[in-house]
Amino acid sequence: MTPIIETRGLVKRYDGELAVAGIDLEVGPGEIYGLVGPNGAGKTTTMRILATLLAPTAGEAQVCGIDVTADPVEVRRRIGYMPDFYGVYDDLRVWEYLDFFARCYSVPAPRRAGMIGELLEIVGLSDKRESYVEALSRGMRQRLCLAHTLVHDPQLLILDEPASGLDPRARVEMREILRELRGMGKTILVSSHILTEVAELCTSVGIIDHGRLVRSGQIAEIERSLRATALLRIDVLSDGDAAAAWLGTDPRVGDVLTVISDAGMTRLEFPFDGPPDEQAALLQGMIAAGHTVSGFGQATSDLEEIFLKVTGNHQETAA
């Protein structure tokens, strides 16, 4: 299948300053792909190039198979772009605001009325149809701006920090709306500094640092690429010290860490140098040795831990 987003060697310089340093990015249909990285890493610049608002210095970028520099007008028909700071027209009613942009995209009059009602329902603003934009809260304005990006039924949404400045409830509402849009067949490229929400929302992530895409893929895949061995987690109801000592006799087992010891249950974590079939054999041997195992699996890192590890390694390499 043709990727919705594809870049090869994408570079952008500002007065000699390198903002994007050769990014190779691929996003498939129906994905919610999250771009994460420190301030100034190149996320917004990359998004603006894909939205045809900036011309790349070098490299290639395609959206829906269309080169962003060769045919920017056609690209704009396929995308909905929401920048991190979105201006609105305060003196318009909510429905008038959407109607204005629908006219800009040449949406026929018979279609506009029904479409506006559908969009307001999707973003949860049906009851605000007749309200003036200036009367909306910050979260409502964000949702209205998201509806604006949808008036021409784009294939791809490019959303730069869509949850910026929102309270926790508004962020949850925004996340649910994006999931609903994915269910409708939209592909979504989203940047965020809220790493826990990216981990919950996105099907894949790309970590950008100093203008380079240092890791890309599902969080579990990125984690596996950073580890030479698996990190196993075992819960035992028997003597935790005895279980740790038994594990320590296996040469494939690294240092055993007791994570939790409470209410008769002890959680043990340790690196294990072996494939899945050997992990299964380890579990069988532990049970055969008389240890009561109540839980077994691979421990996983959260996105914040992975982010700090990846960006830290990249900075050390660059230095």
N, C-alpha and C positions, 0 to 999 in steps of 0.2 A: 504494500500500500504506500502511496505517495505521502511523505511526511507533511504535516501541516506547516511546520517550521523547520527549515534546514539552513544552517550557516556553515561556511567553510573558510577558515582563515580570516575571520572578520576582525578588522582593525579600524580604530578611530583615534585620531590625534587632534588635540586642541592646541594650536600654537606650539607644536613640538611636544606637548605633554601627551603621553600614551594613556588613553582612557580605556580602550578595549584592545587587548593584545593577542589577537589570533584565535578567536573563539570558534570552536566546532560544536554546534548544537543541533540536536534533532529531537523534535517533539511529534509524536504520532497522533492520529485522529482520536478524539474522545478523551485525551489526557487532561488532567489538571497538573500542570508542571510548575513547580515552585522555584523561583530564583532567590537564593539567599546569599548574603555576603555583607561585609562591613560597609559603612558609609564610604562612598567614593570608590567602591570596588568595580563599578562599570555596569550595574544592573539597569539603571535608568537609561543610560546611553544605548545599551543593547536594545532595550524596548523601543526607544525612539527611532532607531534605525529600522527595526521591523515594522514600525508604524509609518514609515516613509517621511518622518519629520526631520531626520538627519541623514546625510549621505555618508556612507562608509568611506574611509580613507583607502582601504584595500580589502580584498576578500569578496565573498559572495554571500547574499542572503536571499532566501526564497520563502514566500508565504503562499501556501496552497499551490505550490509548483510555479509561482510567478516571481520573477526577479524584481526585487523592490526598487531597483534603480532603473530598470528597463521599462516597467509599466506600473508606476506608483498609483495611478488612478484606479486601475483594476484591483490592486492590492487593497486600497482603501474601501472598495466595495465589499471585500471579503472579511474585514476586521472591524471590531469595535474597540476603541482605545480610551482608557480612563487613566489620566495622569494622576500623580500623587496630590497635586493641588488643582482642584477643579473649580472653575468659575461658573456661577449660575446667574440667571436673570431674575432678580428678586421681585420685580414688579409684574411677573407673569403668574397666572394660575398654573397648578401642576399639569393639568391636561394641555394647556396652551404651550407650556414649555416643551412637552414631548411632540405636540403637533407642529411646532416651529421646526424642530430638527427633522421630523418626518418629511416635511415639505422640502427641506434642504437636500434630502436623499431622494426626492421625487417619488415618494410613496403616494400612490393614487388616492384621491379623496375618499372613494368608497371603502378603501381598506383602512384608512387612518383611524377612524372612530373605533372600530372593533379592535384594532391593533393596540391602541392606547389603553383600552380597558384590559386587554390581556396582559400587557406589560405591568400595569399598576397592580394587578392581582399577583403576578409573579414576585414583585418586590415588596408586596404587602402595603401598598399605599392607596388602595381602592377608596378608602374612606377619606383620603386627603385630596381627591380629584379636584375639588373646587377651591381648595386652599391656595393662598399665595405662597410662592416659594420662600419668601422672607420669613414666613411663619413656621417653617419646618425646622426641626432639630437637626443637629449635625449628622446623626445617624440616618435620618430620613432623607437629608440632602444627598448623602452618599448613595443611598438606594435609588433615589431619583436619577442621579448621574449614571448609575449602572443601567437603569432602564433606558436612558438616552443612548447608551452604546449599542442597544439592541433594536433600535427602531427600524433598521434596514436588514434585520435577520442575518447577522454576520456568521461566518463559520468559526472564526477565531476571536476570542476576547483577550486583549492585552491590558492587564490591570496592574497598575503601579501603586503598591501600598493601599489597597482598597479599604483596609480596616484601620488605617492610620487615624489616631485621635478618637476612636470610638470607645464607648464604655463596654464592659464585658458582655452585657445582653445584646448590644448592637453588633458586636463582633460575632456572636453565635448566630444571630439572624443572617448576617452577611454570609457566613460559612454555609448555612443551610441553603441559601439562595444559589450559591455557586454549585453546590451539589445537585440541586434541581436542574440547573442549566446544563450541567454535564449529562444528566439523564435525558435531556432534550437533544443531545447530540453535539453540543458545543465543545470545542477545544479551548482550554483556558491556560494562559500563561500569566502567572501572578507572582509579584515580588512581595516580600514581607520581612520585617525584623522580628516578628513574633514567631519564634521557631517552633514552639509547641503547636501552634495552630497550623503551620505549614505541614508538620508531621501528621496531624490528624486529617487534614484536608487533601493533600496532594498525592497523586499516584506515583510521581517521580519528582526528584529535586535536582537542581544544579547548584553547586557551591562555587561562587565567583570570588576571587581574591586578586587584587592588583591587576584587574582587567583580564584575568585568565580563568577559564572554567577548569577548576582543579579536580572536581569530581562530579559525576552525573549518573543518575539511575535511581532505582528504588533504594530507600534508606537501608534495607537489609542487605542489598547488594554492595552498597558503599561500605557498610560496616565490615562485611566479609573481606572486601579488598584491602582493608586496613589491618586485618588480623592475619598472622601466619597460622594461628591455631584457633580452634573453636573455644569459646568460653561457656562451660557447662554449668548448670545450676541444678542441684539435687536437694530435695527436702527429705529429711529422715525423721522418723518418730522414735527411733532407737537412740542409743548413746551417740551423740554428735562427735565427741572426741574420738571414740572408737572407729566411727565411720571415716573420719578424716585421716586417721592413722592407716586404715585399710587402703584408702585411695592413695596415700603417700608411698605405698609399696609398688605402685605401677609406674614404670619409667616414662610412660606417655603423659602422666599427670604432673602439672606444675604445682606451684605453691597453692595450698588449699586455704581459702579464706572463709571463716565463719561469719556469715552476713547477719543472720537472725537466729536467736535461740530463745523461744518463748512458747509457753503452754505445751511443753513436751515436744515441740517441733524445732529442728535445727536446719537452717538453710546453709548449704555449702556451695561456694563458687570456686572454679579452678580452670585454668587453661588445659586443653586436652589436644594432643597432637595425634589425630587419627580421623579417618573418614567415618561417615554415619554408621556403617555396619559394625565398626569397632566400638563406637559409642554405645550401640545397642548391646554388644557383648559385655561391655563394662557394667551396664545396668544389670544384666542377667547375673553376672558374677557377684555383684554387690548383694543382690537379693539372695543368691545361693549361700553367701557367707553369713546370712542371718540378719542383715540390716533391713529394717522396715522402711521402704521408700514410698513416700506419698506424692512426690512430684519430681519430674525429670524433664529437662529441656535446655535449650541454649539461652543464655542470658543475652539481652540486647541492650545496646546503648541508645540513649535518646538523641535527638537531632542536635541538641546543644553540645553534647559531648563530642559528637562526630565533627560538628562545625569547628569547635575549638581545636580539635586534633588536626584537622585538615588545614585550616588557615595557619595554625602555628607551624606545622611542618613546611608549608609553602614559604612562609616568611623566613624560616631558617635556611631553606634551600636557596632562596633569592639572595640572602645575605652572604 
